[in-house]
Amino acid sequence: MTAAGKLGRQTFAALANRNFRRFISGQAVSLIGTWMQLVAQSWLVLELTGSGTAIGVVVALQTLPILLLGPYGGVIADRVDKRRLMIALQSLMGVQALVLGLLTITGTVELWHVYVLALLLGLNQCFENPARQSFLLEMVGPQDLRNAVSLQSTLVSASRIVGPAVAGVTIAAGGLGVCFLLNAASFVAVIASLVRLDVSALHRSPPTERARGQLREGLRYVRGNRKLAVPLLMMAFIGCLAFEFQVVLPIVADQTFGAGSEAYGFMTAAMGIGAVCGGLLVATWGRTGTRVLIVAAAAFGFALVAAAAAPNLAVELVALVLVGAVSIAFNSTTNSTLQLEAEPQMRGRVMALWSTAFQGSTAIGGPVAGWVSQEWGGRAGLLLGAITCLVVALVAAIVIGRGKEVTAQTDPITEDPEELTVENPAVSEDPAVTDADARSKAA
């Protein structure tokens, strides 16, 4: 096999798993619809209110349930059949998008409608996020988990390119409501992919029995494991103030550069282009550990500084490509580090804490970033995220410098718990994985 062939096999190793290919193919359609809705929703609120703070409130309502109830979602994910839970929750999210679309198209939508539907979506995501994240390991096994996480992050980023660009054209041609209706229809694809999975090929862990104190048990588990606690704390602070693009970028497009919804769509797409490149690099490289997270956090901060200083829209788009690349590197590395370190019976609760740190923190950071951007401009909102990243990277470097480096161990059932570089072979050598992985197709 040529060097290029080996590189391609290593980069896309998880796609050798038929269940993963089916799942990610359904996700691809649904995520394009999701990004269309995110763009349309922010622009709808801006049209209704003209306020960046109102956009922040919508994002906060969408993420507040994750902040308050996210850890309970992890407890449920550890107890029940994750696939069936995801089918039910994806169906409910499709209904939410349908209702918002009908309200918008009929001209009856009001701000409080958006608030209520955003809150309901957040409640749904409390349980869907930890189930989906921990379900990756059930599909591909520990051998290809890093690769699967990176490829899923790359898919999210690719949809960020397509979705906002399509949303910009759709808004101009058919209006905001059409974006919401197309998102509702897109959930059919991911639900169908979940229904079609080969259940017998899943790498399931025994479900956790219902018992009192399981949430406290999960919190104690994380607090007592530095390899989990440090990445989670880094994600909590950076997720709170640096990932508020849904709040800040509409203001940058509208007020800083005086552009319209099409420019906002292209700005989001530029981040997606960078994130695809960053995600593929992470999928190929396959390294985890706190030192990698520190470097990624610092790079994220400097990229945000460049975006804040951009003198015009063209330079802004270039800077956002870089922002997308380093942000996805930080995010996917944190995700895989946590999943590989967590014990199987705790993985749902650990990933619920990751979801709380990454998305739930937006309930606090969204309004803050929106207010800062409204008062001092979109550049200030970007600088707020930049300062956060750089301070977190500096503090983490000091903490790690005083003690032993925190590196991610692989799942306890793998053979080399200290390995940092993963070869990501297309077919696992574990006999339980080989038969399922030998049959290809889907994502």
Buried (B, 14 or more C-beta within 10 A) or exposed (E): EEEEEEEBBBBBBBBBBBBBBBBBBBBBBBBBBBBBBBBBBBBBBBEBBEBBBBBBBBBBBBBBBBBBBBBBBBBBBBBBBBBEBBBEBBBBBBBBBBBBBBBBBEEEBEBEBBBBBBBBBBBBBBBBBBBBBBBBBBBBBBBBBBBBBBBBBBBBBBBBBBBBBBBBEBBEEEBBBBBBBBBBBBBBBBBBBBEBBBEEBBBEBEBBEEEEEBBEBBEEBBEEBBBBBBBBBBBBBBBBBBBBBBBBBBBBBBBBBEBBBBBBBBBBBBBBBBBBBBBBBBBBBBBBBBBBBBBBBBBBBBBBBBBBBBEEBEEBBBBBBBBBBBBBBBBBBBBBBBBBBBEBBBBBBBBBBBBBBBBBBBBBBBBBBBBBBBEEBBBBBBBBBBBBBBBBBBBBBEBBEEEEEBBBBBBEEBEEBEBBEBEBBBBBEBEEBEEBBEEEEBB
